[in-house]
Amino acid sequence: MDQLDRRPISEAIDHQRFTTMQLGVVALALLTLIIDGLDVQVLSLVAPVIIDDWGTSRAAFGPALAAALAGMAVGSALGGWLGDRYGRRKTLLVSVALFGLFTFSVAISANVSQLAILRFMSGIGFGAALPSAFALATEWSPARLRTRVLTILTIGVPSGGMLGAPLTLLLLPSVGWRGCFIVCGIITLVILLAMIAKLPESPAYLASTGREDLARELVSRSLKIAPIDVGSDEKTANSPKQTIFSSANIRMNTGIWMAFFFTSAMTYSIAAWTPILLTGNGFEIEEAIKSIFYFNLTGILSCLLSSFAINRLGSRLVLSISLAAAMALILVTMMVVGSVETRPTADERSLVVALLGALGAAAGFAMAANYSILSLGYPALSRSSGIGAGVVAGRLGAIAMVVSGGVLIEASPEGWLLLALLAGACGVALVGALVVDRHIPPLSVSAPLTGRSGAAAPPTA
């Protein structure tokens, strides 16, 4: 333990076994994302109950559904900057605390305006947490597992959404919609306590900000190996080439922001408005919740499979195929729901569930590919900011569709306007996927992708 290991930190992590400490970092990051999906989905699921309780219209309720997403957009931009400036761990802890406290507060809201304000504040907390959660998990993972870790993290949001369906059905009759948010707040604060006790700082962040000795000691102690040298690739503090707004990132930024914006617009809008759309077309609320359950379940399964698909086919092909499939599935769903006259038949109900399940799978592949490209496309010093900027683009897309969804459903209750617009969103996201110049190539490609080891990946035409 006395002789200095001359390998840089990133290489030392790459060549060590994956320890329980590293697994714990990934698990805590995943739990943060699960809470996001749970909280966003719970409001969508209880929305019909709140609308009836307060006697408001579906269009008027749209801002409440979008408020958390708006807060997440603000928080992602702020949190990305804070994570690169003050550290991933500190930013993550403060953000989760903020998110948990304001989730509790939602239970005391008395009208749509109060609900929207509280959801906005809780959204800031979660949005600020997400870039640091992804960056921290990425920087503690070896290169050989990094794509897999990122795709596992991507299941967090659909996992939370899937858990939201049975949790809502369980809690709603006994504690009402307000109790659902109290439970979400409790879960969030429990996770916060675990983070305080177990979550370390990122060694790549420490080294890139001039604290090489602390980074070396942290890796040596955490992985139980000899003291590690800090390579020149990690001593990058204050380098102007590290900023996400450099000219070298123009294509990367344009493509990934476009893909994230429109993929998120489609995914979040389906999750937010499907219960209201289906119940307005003769489906029972239990049937609508079941459809969203399968949408999230297949999203989780496809996220888990996406690392294998990306490693075999590359992110460009995976993202392009999944977006094209999502577009086709939305168009078919539009025709089926639009043809229902009074009450859907058993065959129509089964078909809608199947279509939404398939759509969830396509959305899962697309979101996992987006996150993998985003997380591996920027160097350590600006990784949190890069992830944050990409997530902001996604949140803005989600906000745009969630806010307009209620108006579109009011204008076209059968869902033609909403679903047609979502199909178009998939098409524009596909264009963004083709613009991106830092796709992850298949593992069989001999040219190395430096982004898998944490640096900026070279363009792939």
C-alpha positions as CSV (number, residue, x, y, z in Angstrom):
1,M,0.0,0.0,0.0
2,D,3.0,2.3,0.3
3,Q,4.2,2.2,-3.4
4,L,2.4,4.7,-5.7
5,D,0.4,3.2,-8.5
6,R,1.3,5.3,-11.6
7,R,-1.9,4.6,-13.5
8,P,-4.3,7.5,-13.7
9,I,-7.5,7.3,-11.6
10,S,-9.7,6.5,-14.5
11,E,-7.5,3.6,-15.6
12,A,-7.2,2.2,-12.1
13,I,-11.0,2.2,-11.8
14,D,-11.3,0.5,-15.2
15,H,-9.0,-2.4,-14.2
16,Q,-10.5,-3.1,-10.8
17,R,-13.4,-5.4,-10.0
18,F,-16.7,-3.7,-9.5
19,T,-17.0,-3.4,-5.7
20,T,-20.0,-3.2,-3.4
21,M,-19.2,0.4,-2.8
22,Q,-19.5,1.3,-6.5
23,L,-22.7,-0.8,-6.6
24,G,-24.0,1.3,-3.8
25,V,-23.3,4.6,-5.7
26,V,-25.2,3.3,-8.7
27,A,-28.1,2.0,-6.5
28,L,-28.5,5.4,-4.8
29,A,-28.4,7.2,-8.1
30,L,-31.0,4.8,-9.4
31,L,-33.3,5.4,-6.4
32,T,-33.1,9.1,-7.0
33,L,-34.4,8.6,-10.6
34,I,-37.1,6.2,-9.3
35,I,-38.5,8.9,-7.0
36,D,-38.8,11.2,-10.1
37,G,-40.9,8.7,-12.0
38,L,-43.0,7.9,-9.0
39,D,-43.8,11.5,-8.2
40,V,-44.5,12.6,-11.7
41,Q,-46.7,9.5,-12.4
42,V,-48.7,9.8,-9.1
43,L,-50.0,13.2,-10.0
44,S,-51.1,12.0,-13.4
45,L,-52.8,9.0,-11.9
46,V,-54.7,11.0,-9.3
47,A,-55.4,13.9,-11.6
48,P,-59.0,12.7,-12.4
49,V,-59.7,12.5,-8.7
50,I,-58.3,16.0,-8.1
51,I,-60.2,17.5,-11.1
52,D,-63.4,16.1,-9.7
53,D,-62.6,17.2,-6.1
54,W,-61.8,20.8,-7.1
55,G,-64.3,21.0,-10.0
56,T,-61.7,22.2,-12.5
57,S,-61.4,21.5,-16.2
58,R,-58.8,19.3,-17.8
59,A,-57.2,22.2,-19.7
60,A,-57.0,24.3,-16.5
61,F,-55.2,21.4,-14.8
62,G,-52.5,21.3,-17.4
63,P,-50.2,23.8,-15.7
64,A,-50.2,21.7,-12.5
65,L,-49.0,18.7,-14.5
66,A,-46.3,20.7,-16.2
67,A,-45.2,22.6,-13.1
68,A,-42.8,19.9,-11.8
69,L,-41.3,19.5,-15.3
70,A,-40.8,23.3,-15.4
71,G,-39.0,23.2,-12.1
72,M,-36.9,20.2,-13.3
73,A,-35.8,22.2,-16.3
74,V,-34.7,25.1,-14.1
75,G,-33.1,22.7,-11.6
76,S,-31.3,20.7,-14.2
77,A,-29.5,23.8,-15.5
78,L,-28.7,25.0,-12.0
79,G,-27.8,21.6,-10.7
80,G,-25.5,20.8,-13.6
81,W,-23.5,24.0,-13.0
82,L,-23.5,23.5,-9.2
83,G,-22.3,19.9,-9.6
84,D,-19.3,20.9,-11.7
85,R,-18.5,23.9,-9.3
86,Y,-19.2,22.5,-5.8
87,G,-19.2,18.7,-6.3
88,R,-21.6,16.0,-7.3
89,R,-22.3,14.8,-3.7
90,K,-23.1,18.2,-2.1
91,T,-25.4,19.1,-5.0
92,L,-27.2,15.8,-4.9
93,L,-27.8,15.9,-1.1
94,V,-29.2,19.4,-1.1
95,S,-31.3,18.8,-4.1
96,V,-32.9,15.6,-2.7
97,A,-33.7,17.4,0.6
98,L,-35.4,20.2,-1.3
99,F,-37.4,17.7,-3.4
100,G,-38.6,15.7,-0.4
101,L,-39.7,18.7,1.6
102,F,-41.8,20.2,-1.2
103,T,-43.3,16.9,-2.1
104,F,-44.6,16.8,1.5
105,S,-46.0,20.3,1.0
106,V,-48.1,19.3,-2.0
107,A,-50.5,17.5,0.4
108,I,-51.7,20.9,1.8
109,S,-52.4,22.6,-1.6
110,A,-56.0,23.9,-1.9
111,N,-56.2,24.8,-5.6
112,V,-54.5,24.4,-8.9
113,S,-52.3,27.5,-8.4
114,Q,-51.0,26.4,-5.1
115,L,-50.4,22.9,-6.4
116,A,-48.5,24.2,-9.4
117,I,-46.2,26.4,-7.3
118,L,-45.4,23.5,-4.9
119,R,-44.8,21.1,-7.8
120,F,-42.5,23.7,-9.4
121,M,-40.4,23.9,-6.3
122,S,-40.2,20.2,-5.8
123,G,-39.2,19.9,-9.5
124,I,-36.3,22.3,-9.0
125,G,-35.0,19.9,-6.3
126,F,-35.2,16.8,-8.4
127,G,-33.9,18.5,-11.6
128,A,-30.8,19.7,-9.7
129,A,-30.2,16.2,-8.5
130,L,-30.3,14.4,-11.8
131,P,-27.1,15.6,-13.5
132,S,-25.0,14.9,-10.4
133,A,-26.6,11.4,-10.0
134,F,-25.7,10.4,-13.5
135,A,-22.2,12.0,-13.4
136,L,-21.4,10.4,-10.0
137,A,-22.5,6.9,-11.1
138,T,-20.6,7.3,-14.4
139,E,-17.4,8.4,-12.8
140,W,-17.3,5.6,-10.3
141,S,-18.0,2.9,-12.9
142,P,-15.3,1.1,-15.0
143,A,-15.4,1.7,-18.7
144,R,-16.4,-1.9,-19.5
145,L,-19.6,-1.4,-17.5
146,R,-20.4,2.2,-18.1
147,T,-22.9,1.8,-20.9
148,R,-24.7,-0.9,-18.9
149,V,-24.7,1.3,-15.8
150,L,-26.2,4.2,-17.7
151,T,-29.0,2.1,-19.2
152,I,-29.8,0.7,-15.7
153,L,-30.1,4.3,-14.5
154,T,-32.5,5.0,-17.3
155,I,-35.0,2.5,-15.9
156,G,-35.4,4.7,-12.8
157,V,-38.1,7.0,-14.2
158,P,-40.2,4.2,-15.8
159,S,-39.7,2.1,-12.6
160,G,-41.1,4.9,-10.5
161,G,-44.0,5.3,-12.9
162,M,-44.7,1.6,-12.8
163,L,-44.6,1.6,-9.0
164,G,-46.9,4.6,-9.0
165,A,-49.8,2.6,-10.5
166,P,-50.1,-0.1,-7.8
167,L,-49.1,2.4,-5.0
168,T,-51.9,4.8,-6.1
169,L,-54.5,2.0,-6.2
170,L,-53.4,0.9,-2.8
171,L,-53.3,4.3,-1.1
172,L,-56.0,6.2,-2.8
173,P,-59.0,4.5,-1.1
174,S,-57.5,4.8,2.4
175,V,-55.5,8.1,2.5
176,G,-56.8,10.0,-0.6
177,W,-54.6,11.8,-3.1
178,R,-53.0,14.0,-0.4
179,G,-51.8,10.9,1.4
180,C,-50.1,9.7,-1.8
181,F,-47.8,12.7,-1.7
182,I,-47.0,12.4,2.0
183,V,-45.9,8.8,1.3
184,C,-43.7,10.0,-1.6
185,G,-42.1,12.6,0.6
186,I,-41.3,10.1,3.3
187,I,-39.7,7.7,0.8
188,T,-37.6,10.6,-0.5
189,L,-36.3,11.6,2.9
190,V,-35.4,8.0,3.8
191,I,-33.3,7.8,0.6
192,L,-31.7,11.1,1.6
193,L,-30.5,9.6,4.9
194,A,-29.0,6.7,3.1
195,M,-27.1,9.1,0.7
196,I,-25.7,11.1,3.6
197,A,-24.4,7.9,5.2
198,K,-23.0,6.1,2.1
199,L,-22.5,8.4,-0.9
200,P,-18.8,9.4,-1.7
201,E,-17.7,12.3,-3.9
202,S,-16.5,11.7,-7.5
203,P,-12.7,11.2,-7.7
204,A,-12.8,12.5,-11.3
205,Y,-14.4,15.7,-10.1
206,L,-11.9,16.1,-7.3
207,A,-8.9,15.6,-9.6
208,S,-10.3,17.9,-12.3
209,T,-10.7,20.7,-9.7
210,G,-7.1,20.5,-8.4
211,R,-7.6,18.2,-5.4
212,E,-5.5,15.3,-6.7
213,D,-4.3,14.1,-3.2
214,L,-7.9,13.8,-2.0
215,A,-9.0,12.0,-5.1
216,R,-6.0,9.6,-4.9
217,E,-6.7,8.8,-1.3
218,L,-10.5,8.4,-1.9
219,V,-10.0,5.8,-4.7
220,S,-7.3,4.0,-2.8
221,R,-9.4,3.7,0.4
222,S,-12.7,2.9,-1.4
223,L,-11.3,0.3,-3.8
224,K,-8.8,-1.1,-1.3
225,I,-5.8,-0.7,-3.7
226,A,-2.4,1.0,-3.7
227,P,-2.3,4.8,-3.7
228,I,-3.1,6.0,-7.2
229,D,-1.4,8.6,-9.4
230,V,-3.5,11.3,-11.0
231,G,-2.9,11.3,-14.8
232,S,-2.7,14.4,-17.0
233,D,-6.1,13.5,-18.5
234,E,-7.7,14.2,-15.1
235,K,-5.8,17.4,-14.3
236,T,-8.0,19.6,-16.4
237,A,-9.2,22.3,-14.2
238,N,-9.9,25.7,-15.9
239,S,-9.3,24.3,-19.4
240,P,-11.4,26.3,-21.9
241,K,-11.8,23.2,-24.1
242,Q,-13.8,21.6,-21.3
243,T,-16.9,23.9,-21.6
244,I,-20.0,22.4,-23.3
245,F,-20.4,25.6,-25.4
246,S,-17.1,25.2,-27.3
247,S,-17.3,25.1,-31.1
248,A,-16.3,21.4,-31.1
249,N,-19.7,20.6,-29.4
250,I,-22.0,22.4,-31.8
251,R,-23.2,19.2,-33.6
252,M,-23.3,17.2,-30.4
253,N,-25.3,19.8,-28.6
254,T,-27.7,20.5,-31.4
255,G,-28.4,16.8,-32.1
256,I,-28.7,15.5,-28.6
257,W,-30.8,18.5,-27.4
258,M,-33.2,18.0,-30.3
259,A,-33.4,14.3,-29.7
260,F,-34.0,14.8,-25.9
261,F,-36.5,17.5,-26.4
262,F,-38.8,15.6,-28.7
263,T,-38.3,12.1,-27.2
264,S,-39.2,13.5,-23.7
265,A,-42.1,15.4,-25.2
266,M,-43.6,12.2,-26.4
267,T,-42.7,10.0,-23.4
268,Y,-43.9,12.4,-20.7
269,S,-47.0,13.4,-22.6
270,I,-48.1,9.8,-22.9
271,A,-47.5,9.2,-19.2
272,A,-49.3,12.4,-18.2
273,W,-52.3,12.5,-20.4
274,T,-53.2,8.8,-21.2
275,P,-55.3,8.3,-18.1
276,I,-57.4,11.4,-18.9
277,L,-57.5,10.6,-22.6
278,L,-58.7,7.0,-22.1
279,T,-61.2,7.8,-19.4
280,G,-62.7,10.5,-21.6
281,N,-63.2,7.9,-24.4
282,G,-65.1,5.3,-22.3
283,F,-62.3,3.4,-20.6
284,E,-62.6,2.9,-16.8
285,I,-59.9,4.5,-14.7
286,E,-58.6,1.0,-13.7
287,E,-58.1,0.2,-17.4
288,A,-56.3,3.5,-18.0
289,I,-54.0,2.9,-15.0
290,K,-53.3,-0.7,-16.3
291,S,-52.3,0.7,-19.6
292,I,-49.8,3.1,-18.0
293,F,-48.5,0.3,-15.9
294,Y,-47.6,-1.7,-19.0
295,F,-46.2,1.4,-20.7
296,N,-43.8,1.8,-17.8
297,L,-43.1,-2.0,-17.4
298,T,-42.0,-2.4,-21.0
299,G,-40.1,0.8,-20.8
300,I,-38.1,-0.7,-17.9
301,L,-37.5,-4.0,-19.7
302,S,-36.3,-2.2,-22.9
303,C,-34.0,0.0,-20.9
304,L,-32.4,-3.1,-19.4
305,L,-31.9,-4.6,-22.8
306,S,-30.7,-1.4,-24.4
307,S,-27.1,-1.8,-23.3
308,F,-26.9,-5.1,-25.2
309,A,-28.5,-3.5,-28.2
310,I,-26.2,-0.4,-28.1
311,N,-23.1,-2.6,-27.7
312,R,-24.1,-4.7,-30.6
313,L,-25.7,-2.2,-33.0
314,G,-24.5,1.2,-31.8
315,S,-26.5,4.1,-30.4
316,R,-27.3,5.6,-33.8
317,L,-29.2,2.6,-35.1
318,V,-30.9,1.8,-31.7
319,L,-32.1,5.4,-31.3
320,S,-33.3,5.7,-35.0
321,I,-35.2,2.4,-35.0
322,S,-36.9,3.0,-31.6
323,L,-38.1,6.5,-32.7
324,A,-39.4,5.2,-36.0
325,A,-41.3,2.4,-34.2
326,A,-42.7,4.9,-31.6
327,M,-44.0,7.0,-34.4
328,A,-45.8,4.1,-36.0
329,L,-47.3,2.9,-32.7
330,I,-48.7,6.3,-31.8
331,L,-50.4,6.6,-35.2
332,V,-52.0,3.1,-34.8
333,T,-53.1,4.0,-31.2
334,M,-54.6,7.3,-32.6
335,M,-56.7,5.3,-35.0
336,V,-57.9,2.8,-32.5
337,V,-58.8,5.3,-29.7
338,G,-60.4,7.6,-32.3
339,S,-62.7,4.8,-33.5
340,V,-64.2,4.1,-30.1
341,E,-67.8,5.4,-30.1
342,T,-69.2,4.9,-26.6
343,R,-67.6,2.1,-24.7
344,P,-64.5,0.2,-26.0
345,T,-65.0,-3.4,-26.7
346,A,-62.9,-6.1,-25.0
347,D,-60.7,-6.4,-28.2
348,E,-60.2,-2.6,-28.3
349,R,-59.2,-2.5,-24.6
350,S,-56.7,-5.3,-25.1
351,L,-55.3,-3.7,-28.3
352,V,-54.8,-0.3,-26.6
353,V,-53.0,-2.0,-23.7
354,A,-50.8,-3.9,-26.2
355,L,-50.0,-0.8,-28.2
356,L,-49.1,1.3,-25.1
357,G,-46.9,-1.6,-23.9
358,A,-45.1,-1.7,-27.3
359,L,-44.8,2.1,-27.2
360,G,-43.3,2.0,-23.7
361,A,-40.6,-0.4,-25.1
362,A,-39.8,1.9,-28.0
363,A,-39.6,4.9,-25.7
364,G,-37.4,3.0,-23.2
365,F,-34.9,2.2,-25.9
366,A,-34.9,5.8,-27.1
367,M,-34.5,7.4,-23.7
368,A,-31.7,4.9,-22.7
369,A,-29.8,5.7,-25.9
370,N,-30.2,9.4,-25.4
371,Y,-28.9,9.2,-21.8
372,S,-25.9,7.0,-22.9
373,I,-24.9,9.4,-25.6
374,L,-25.3,12.4,-23.4
375,S,-23.4,11.0,-20.4
376,L,-20.4,9.8,-22.5
377,G,-20.1,12.8,-24.7
378,Y,-18.5,15.3,-22.3
379,P,-15.3,15.3,-20.3
380,A,-15.2,15.1,-16.5
381,L,-14.9,18.8,-15.7
382,S,-18.1,19.7,-17.7
383,R,-19.9,16.3,-17.5
384,S,-22.5,17.4,-15.0
385,S,-23.2,20.6,-16.9
386,G,-23.5,18.7,-20.2
387,I,-25.9,16.2,-18.7
388,G,-27.8,19.1,-17.1
389,A,-28.1,21.0,-20.4
390,G,-29.4,17.9,-22.1
391,V,-31.9,17.2,-19.4
392,V,-33.1,20.8,-19.6
393,A,-33.8,20.3,-23.3
394,G,-35.8,17.2,-22.4
395,R,-37.8,18.9,-19.7
396,L,-38.6,21.8,-21.9
397,G,-40.0,19.3,-24.5
398,A,-42.0,17.6,-21.8
399,I,-43.4,20.9,-20.5
400,A,-44.4,22.0,-23.9
401,M,-46.5,18.8,-24.6
402,V,-47.8,18.4,-21.0
403,V,-49.1,22.0,-20.9
404,S,-50.6,21.8,-24.4
405,G,-52.0,18.3,-23.9
406,G,-55.1,19.4,-22.0
407,V,-55.9,22.0,-24.6
408,L,-55.5,19.5,-27.4
409,I,-57.7,16.9,-25.6
410,E,-60.4,19.6,-25.0
411,A,-60.3,20.5,-28.7
412,S,-60.2,16.9,-29.9
413,P,-61.4,14.5,-27.1
414,E,-60.8,11.4,-29.2
415,G,-57.1,12.3,-29.1
416,W,-56.4,12.9,-32.8
417,L,-54.6,16.2,-32.3
418,L,-52.5,15.2,-29.3
419,L,-51.4,11.8,-30.8
420,A,-50.7,13.3,-34.2
421,L,-48.4,15.9,-32.7
422,L,-46.6,13.2,-30.6
423,A,-46.0,11.2,-33.8
424,G,-44.5,14.3,-35.4
425,A,-42.3,14.8,-32.3
426,C,-40.8,11.3,-32.8
427,G,-40.0,12.3,-36.4
428,V,-38.1,15.4,-35.3
429,A,-36.3,13.5,-32.6
430,L,-35.2,11.1,-35.3
431,V,-33.6,14.0,-37.2
432,G,-31.8,15.0,-34.0
433,A,-30.4,11.4,-33.7
434,L,-28.9,11.7,-37.2
435,V,-27.3,15.1,-36.4
436,V,-25.4,13.8,-33.3
437,D,-21.8,13.2,-34.1
438,R,-20.7,11.3,-31.0
439,H,-22.7,8.1,-31.2
440,I,-21.6,5.0,-29.3
441,P,-20.3,2.6,-32.0
442,P,-20.9,-1.2,-31.8
443,L,-18.3,-3.0,-29.7
444,S,-17.2,-4.8,-32.9
445,V,-16.0,-1.5,-34.3
446,S,-12.2,-1.4,-33.9
447,A,-11.9,2.4,-33.6
448,P,-11.9,3.3,-29.9
449,L,-14.6,5.5,-28.4
450,T,-12.9,7.6,-25.8
451,G,-16.2,8.6,-24.4
452,R,-16.5,5.2,-22.8
453,S,-13.6,6.0,-20.5
454,G,-14.9,9.4,-19.7
455,A,-13.4,11.8,-22.2
456,A,-15.2,13.4,-25.1
457,A,-15.8,11.0,-27.9
458,P,-14.6,11.7,-31.4
459,P,-17.2,12.5,-34.0
460,T,-18.7,9.5,-35.8
461,A,-20.1,10.4,-39.2
